[in-house]
Amino acid sequence: MKRILFVTNYPSPYRVNFFDELGKHLDVTVLFSDRIENKTHRDARWYVEQEGNFQSIQLKTRVLSLGGKDLCLDVCQWLSKPWDAIVICGYSGPTVMLAIGYLKIRGIPFYMEVDGGLIRPDSPAKYRFKRSLVSAASWWISSGSHTTDYLCHYGARRERVFDYPFTSLWQREIPSRIPSLEEKKALRRELGMTEEKIVLYVGRFTREKGMDALLQAAAELDENTGVYFVGGEPEERHRDFVNAHGLNHVHFVEFKKKEDLAAYYQAADLFVLPTHSDVWGLVINEAMACGLPVITTDRCVAGLELVEDGVNGYLVPVEDIPALTRAIETVFAGDFRQMGAAALEKIRPYTMENMVRAHLDIWEGGK
């Protein structure tokens, strides 16, 4: 059985599930540089326990911590062991940068895996620095065409890039059809949703995720369109805005674990994530798997890869409130159930099983 080493930051749920499943086929060891307790922006219930199919190592030798990201010198001890493949997840963070430098100096080939990326204007110095990190890899593992373009912009060789379907979904979680109207009505009664049409937002309640933009758009929607924000406790300014505009059709819902979120996705008619920037955006996968059309921005990699304007949703510019409002109204003016069905079909290949298979194909092919 081939021995594979991953170096990453912290045990996010989708990564733990991925490593567990991959560990059924390969001897997988994962080095985590950051600690869960440092991720103060995450609800503790977001994390999951591993099933024990991979060896989890929390790096310990910290010499400094920058914004919750630790520099762990003991990563070098692990990199020097005999592995069939080493995978560095991303290139940001002091521990990962140290690992890249160590492997480059020692002439040890490695893979760089990136879940998403968008090309931005860089200063010459910043571009050279990023390029020195990305180009140091021998192979690259990419979540799709936009991420591949991003990697190649910083020195990756396109013929050495392998794609995989980035997801948090198991095949069993993707239904054969979208929920019927009767099923939606039953779920809405259980959840206390009284409006005729339902817009759903899932994520952290921050301006960067586009919550403020959607609140402003909600002020332009009729009261028969309920807008539900699921993910935590709103800030005082959010409540002030709702009260000042008399938005009785706007609702805030506390954080829900993935298994509890399904009812909200299935009860809704439309999913909206007006994010300022997302290297992917897994909530889009989850929404599409429940048969929801998606509106997101042109700075969200999942949107760029999965959303087709007028087919299963729309892409809008960041902070363009009129465009966001028009997109919501356009969805509801058309056959939004057909758009939801198209979203469901689009997301079908994006399963954890296929994500694992794509990785196995790399090493089973001897690359």
C-alpha positions as MATLAB code, in Angstrom:
seq = 'MKRILFVTNYPSPYRVNFFDELGKHLDVTVLFSDRIENKTHRDARWYVEQEGNFQSIQLKTRVLSLGGKDLCLDVCQWLSKPWDAIVICGYSGPTVMLAIGYLKIRGIPFYMEVDGGLIRPDSPAKYRFKRSLVSAASWWISSGSHTTDYLCHYGARRERVFDYPFTSLWQREIPSRIPSLEEKKALRRELGMTEEKIVLYVGRFTREKGMDALLQAAAELDENTGVYFVGGEPEERHRDFVNAHGLNHVHFVEFKKKEDLAAYYQAADLFVLPTHSDVWGLVINEAMACGLPVITTDRCVAGLELVEDGVNGYLVPVEDIPALTRAIETVFAGDFRQMGAAALEKIRPYTMENMVRAHLDIWEGGK';
ca = [
       0.000    0.000    0.000;
       1.428    3.368   -1.016;
       2.355    5.781    1.758;
       1.044    9.314    1.210;
       1.824   12.336    3.384;
      -0.426   15.417    3.408;
       0.573   18.718    5.011;
      -2.362   21.030    5.705;
      -3.587   23.616    8.200;
      -6.484   22.369   10.340;
      -8.999   19.466   10.324;
     -11.968   20.948    8.479;
     -14.883   18.465    8.229;
     -14.724   17.851    4.492;
     -10.986   17.215    4.694;
     -11.343   14.792    7.600;
     -13.988   12.860    5.653;
     -11.788   12.874    2.561;
      -8.714   11.621    4.427;
     -10.795    8.921    6.138;
     -12.128    7.650    2.815;
      -8.736    7.863    1.067;
      -7.226    5.991    4.007;
      -9.290    2.937    3.099;
      -7.143    2.593   -0.045;
      -3.773    4.150    0.864;
      -1.578    4.509    3.941;
      -2.391    8.168    4.673;
      -0.657   10.418    7.210;
      -1.815   14.013    7.674;
       0.190   16.751    9.388;
      -1.948   19.577   10.818;
      -0.118   22.812   11.571;
      -2.908   24.848   13.196;
      -5.050   24.076   16.189;
      -8.827   24.035   16.245;
      -8.905   26.234   19.328;
      -7.239   29.022   17.323;
     -10.128   29.081   14.820;
     -12.277   31.457   16.837;
     -14.415   32.333   13.783;
     -15.698   28.748   13.598;
     -18.454   27.245   15.715;
     -17.004   24.230   17.534;
     -19.876   22.105   16.220;
     -18.538   22.592   12.670;
     -15.730   20.087   13.250;
     -16.109   16.309   12.983;
     -14.268   13.352   14.452;
     -12.234   11.095   12.179;
     -13.119    7.435   11.759;
      -9.529    6.318   12.214;
      -8.590    5.433    8.635;
      -5.626    7.815    8.546;
      -2.874    8.855   10.938;
      -3.503   12.366   12.242;
      -0.473   14.284   13.504;
      -0.765   17.645   15.254;
       2.574   19.389   14.751;
       3.987   20.694   18.010;
       7.248   22.588   17.654;
       5.903   26.106   17.335;
       8.269   29.056   17.254;
       5.661   31.687   16.453;
       1.987   32.133   15.554;
       0.724   34.632   12.988;
      -3.015   35.221   12.978;
      -3.672   31.720   14.279;
      -1.287   30.138   11.756;
       1.639   28.416   13.442;
       5.209   27.927   12.300;
       5.981   24.324   13.275;
       9.595   23.303   12.794;
       8.919   19.605   13.319;
       7.312   19.430    9.877;
      10.817   18.913    8.460;
      11.300   15.729   10.479;
       8.256   14.219    8.802;
       9.185   15.386    5.318;
      12.491   13.547    5.516;
      10.813   10.148    5.957;
      10.349    7.796    2.943;
       6.982    8.535    1.296;
       5.570    7.455   -2.048;
       4.051   10.912   -2.415;
       4.000   14.183   -0.464;
       1.065   16.560   -0.917;
       1.316   20.151    0.288;
      -2.161   21.663    0.609;
      -1.922   25.250   -0.571;
       1.072   27.508   -0.215;
       0.094   30.053    2.454;
       0.928   29.837    6.122;
       4.385   29.680    7.691;
       4.518   25.910    8.198;
       3.540   25.182    4.596;
       6.062   27.729    3.326;
       8.759   26.091    5.433;
       7.788   22.694    4.033;
       7.969   23.953    0.454;
      11.392   25.508    1.067;
      12.710   22.352    2.731;
      11.496   20.088   -0.092;
      12.888   22.438   -2.729;
      16.323   22.623   -1.118;
      16.447   18.842   -0.637;
      15.292   18.223   -4.212;
      12.327   16.136   -3.045;
       9.441   16.156   -5.566;
       5.984   16.947   -4.218;
       2.391   17.688   -5.200;
       0.665   20.961   -4.430;
      -3.102   20.716   -3.945;
      -5.236   23.853   -4.215;
      -8.996   23.964   -3.661;
      -9.463   27.202   -5.553;
      -7.863   30.407   -6.685;
      -8.625   33.629   -8.541;
      -6.035   35.678  -10.374;
      -5.671   39.149   -8.856;
      -3.391   42.069   -9.644;
      -0.148   41.651   -7.681;
       2.802   43.877   -7.094;
       5.919   42.570   -8.864;
       7.422   41.449   -5.541;
       4.273   39.647   -4.431;
       3.922   37.932   -7.803;
       7.521   36.692   -7.698;
       7.057   35.413   -4.162;
       3.867   33.499   -5.019;
       5.474   32.132   -8.164;
       8.488   30.892   -6.192;
       6.158   28.865   -3.963;
       3.737   27.506   -6.563;
       6.368   26.662   -9.170;
       8.404   24.694   -6.629;
       6.018   21.736   -6.898;
       6.515   18.916   -9.384;
       2.790   18.304   -9.898;
      -0.391   20.163   -9.014;
      -3.877   18.986   -8.013;
      -6.627   21.461   -8.940;
     -10.351   21.852   -8.246;
     -11.136   22.913  -11.822;
     -10.333   25.079  -14.827;
     -10.280   28.444  -13.014;
      -7.947   27.096  -10.343;
      -5.719   25.547  -13.005;
      -5.473   28.935  -14.764;
      -4.548   30.441  -11.400;
      -1.836   27.857  -10.762;
      -0.386   28.242  -14.252;
      -0.337   32.017  -13.773;
       2.108   31.366  -10.934;
       4.300   28.856  -12.700;
       2.517   25.493  -12.728;
       2.953   23.360  -15.843;
      -0.494   22.708  -17.287;
       0.407   19.212  -18.508;
       1.253   18.261  -14.913;
      -2.012   19.478  -13.363;
      -4.596   16.914  -12.231;
      -8.220   17.885  -11.652;
     -10.551   16.632   -8.947;
     -14.186   17.448   -8.066;
     -13.952   19.458   -4.855;
     -16.897   18.654   -2.587;
     -18.161   17.843    0.883;
     -20.969   15.586   -0.369;
     -21.315   11.831   -0.358;
     -23.163   10.222   -3.230;
     -25.943    9.164   -0.833;
     -26.555   12.830   -0.007;
     -27.480   13.723   -3.584;
     -31.150   12.809   -4.158;
     -32.626   11.419   -7.348;
     -35.004   14.390   -7.750;
     -35.786   17.828   -6.369;
     -38.316   18.024   -3.507;
     -41.972   18.268   -4.546;
     -44.050   21.335   -3.673;
     -45.884   19.302   -1.046;
     -42.615   18.223    0.546;
     -41.404   21.817    0.625;
     -44.627   23.005    2.240;
     -44.358   20.340    4.935;
     -40.761   21.342    5.710;
     -41.706   25.013    5.841;
     -44.421   24.302    8.380;
     -41.872   22.477   10.537;
     -39.385   25.344   10.248;
     -41.953   28.103   10.730;
     -41.484   29.555    7.245;
     -44.649   31.425    6.237;
     -43.630   33.258    3.063;
     -44.581   32.133   -0.438;
     -41.002   32.148   -1.774;
     -37.852   31.410    0.227;
     -34.326   32.748   -0.299;
     -31.597   31.032    1.737;
     -28.146   32.185    2.834;
     -25.827   29.825    4.749;
     -22.516   30.911    6.184;
     -20.799   33.220    8.597;
     -22.572   36.509    9.249;
     -19.868   38.766    7.823;
     -19.663   41.499    5.235;
     -17.001   39.501    3.370;
     -19.484   36.690    2.772;
     -21.964   39.193    1.326;
     -24.477   39.212    4.153;
     -24.785   43.006    4.088;
     -25.388   42.990    0.338;
     -28.178   40.439    0.642;
     -29.770   42.411    3.493;
     -29.874   45.489    1.267;
     -31.343   43.449   -1.588;
     -33.924   41.985    0.798;
     -35.178   45.513    1.462;
     -36.171   45.669   -2.217;
     -38.046   42.348   -2.235;
     -41.743   41.955   -1.500;
     -42.853   40.558    1.855;
     -43.939   37.280    0.259;
     -40.248   36.527   -0.306;
     -38.696   35.285    2.919;
     -34.946   35.726    3.293;
     -33.364   33.328    5.799;
     -29.829   33.786    7.076;
     -28.528   30.585    8.669;
     -25.197   30.458   10.418;
     -24.964   32.254   13.715;
     -25.842   35.345   15.690;
     -26.244   38.577   13.709;
     -24.415   41.717   14.718;
     -26.342   44.604   16.210;
     -26.059   46.568   12.960;
     -27.783   43.746   11.096;
     -30.734   43.814   13.486;
     -30.805   47.607   13.354;
     -31.040   47.515    9.566;
     -33.887   44.999    9.662;
     -35.788   47.008   12.277;
     -35.194   50.339   10.569;
     -36.619   49.032    7.281;
     -39.392   46.943    8.811;
     -38.138   43.766    7.165;
     -40.478   41.222    8.723;
     -39.615   38.779    5.939;
     -35.934   38.620    7.005;
     -35.030   35.938    9.537;
     -31.819   35.003   11.378;
     -31.218   31.355   12.297;
     -28.443   30.077   14.570;
     -25.625   27.828   13.380;
     -26.810   24.419   12.166;
     -24.751   21.289   11.673;
     -24.671   19.829    8.187;
     -27.279   17.161    8.904;
     -29.692   19.800   10.244;
     -29.097   22.170    7.354;
     -30.649   19.794    4.824;
     -34.187   20.763    5.864;
     -33.451   24.446    5.214;
     -31.948   23.738    1.809;
     -34.873   21.530    0.830;
     -37.463   24.025    2.065;
     -35.949   26.935    0.117;
     -36.452   27.992   -3.502;
     -33.183   29.852   -4.112;
     -29.708   29.975   -2.584;
     -27.757   33.239   -2.503;
     -24.096   33.733   -1.542;
     -22.960   37.279   -2.505;
     -19.408   36.681   -1.276;
     -16.586   39.157   -1.822;
     -14.209   36.281   -2.489;
     -14.242   32.525   -1.955;
     -11.511   30.102   -2.982;
     -14.408   27.689   -3.441;
     -17.655   27.883   -1.425;
     -18.865   24.390   -0.475;
     -22.285   25.668    0.575;
     -22.967   26.052   -3.147;
     -22.394   22.322   -3.643;
     -24.765   21.609   -0.761;
     -27.470   23.936   -2.099;
     -27.307   22.536   -5.629;
     -27.530   18.995   -4.252;
     -30.887   19.984   -2.758;
     -32.142   21.258   -6.100;
     -31.654   24.988   -5.563;
     -30.678   27.489   -8.236;
     -27.729   29.583   -7.033;
     -26.898   33.259   -7.194;
     -23.339   34.144   -6.252;
     -20.612   36.520   -7.371;
     -17.952   36.433  -10.032;
     -15.391   36.178   -7.227;
     -16.537   32.762   -6.041;
     -14.699   29.827   -7.605;
     -17.556   27.369   -7.019;
     -19.874   29.774   -8.802;
     -17.495   30.168  -11.730;
     -17.147   26.390  -12.047;
     -20.744   25.325  -11.391;
     -23.187   28.154  -12.125;
     -24.393   28.777  -15.673;
     -26.258   32.058  -16.138;
     -29.919   31.471  -16.850;
     -29.567   27.687  -16.582;
     -29.041   26.941  -12.894;
     -28.503   30.408  -11.464;
     -26.680   33.695  -12.011;
     -23.337   35.340  -11.298;
     -23.335   38.999  -10.242;
     -20.566   41.511   -9.474;
     -19.497   41.940   -5.851;
     -21.478   44.561   -3.902;
     -23.716   45.321   -6.902;
     -27.016   45.499   -5.008;
     -29.193   46.346   -8.052;
     -27.718   43.421  -10.011;
     -28.233   41.077   -7.050;
     -31.832   42.214   -6.616;
     -32.548   41.827  -10.343;
     -31.063   38.338  -10.355;
     -33.308   37.253   -7.464;
     -36.379   38.721   -9.152;
     -35.431   37.146  -12.483;
     -35.166   33.679  -10.914;
     -38.593   33.987   -9.306;
     -40.128   35.405  -12.497;
     -39.070   32.277  -14.405;
     -39.208   28.531  -13.916;
     -37.014   28.363  -10.826;
     -37.905   24.724  -10.209;
     -36.469   23.821  -13.602;
     -33.343   25.800  -12.721;
     -33.148   23.818   -9.486;
     -33.394   20.558  -11.408;
     -30.531   21.740  -13.638;
     -28.478   22.572  -10.535;
     -29.050   19.085   -9.162;
     -27.839   17.478  -12.387;
     -24.777   19.722  -12.495;
     -23.634   18.716   -9.018;
     -24.105   14.948   -9.366;
     -20.448   14.167  -10.221;
     -19.228   16.205   -7.232;
     -19.148   13.423   -4.663;
     -16.622   12.429   -2.035;
     -16.312    9.067   -3.765;
     -15.319   10.736   -7.051;
     -12.979   13.107   -5.228;
     -11.167   10.126   -3.719;
     -11.147    8.250   -7.039;
      -9.532   11.227   -8.795;
      -6.713   11.169   -6.244;
      -6.310    7.407   -6.447;
      -6.026    7.654  -10.239;
      -2.997    9.909   -9.840;
      -0.992    7.467   -7.734;
      -2.348    4.276   -9.241;
      -1.129    5.620  -12.557;
       2.338    5.914  -11.074;
       2.508    9.707  -11.367;
];
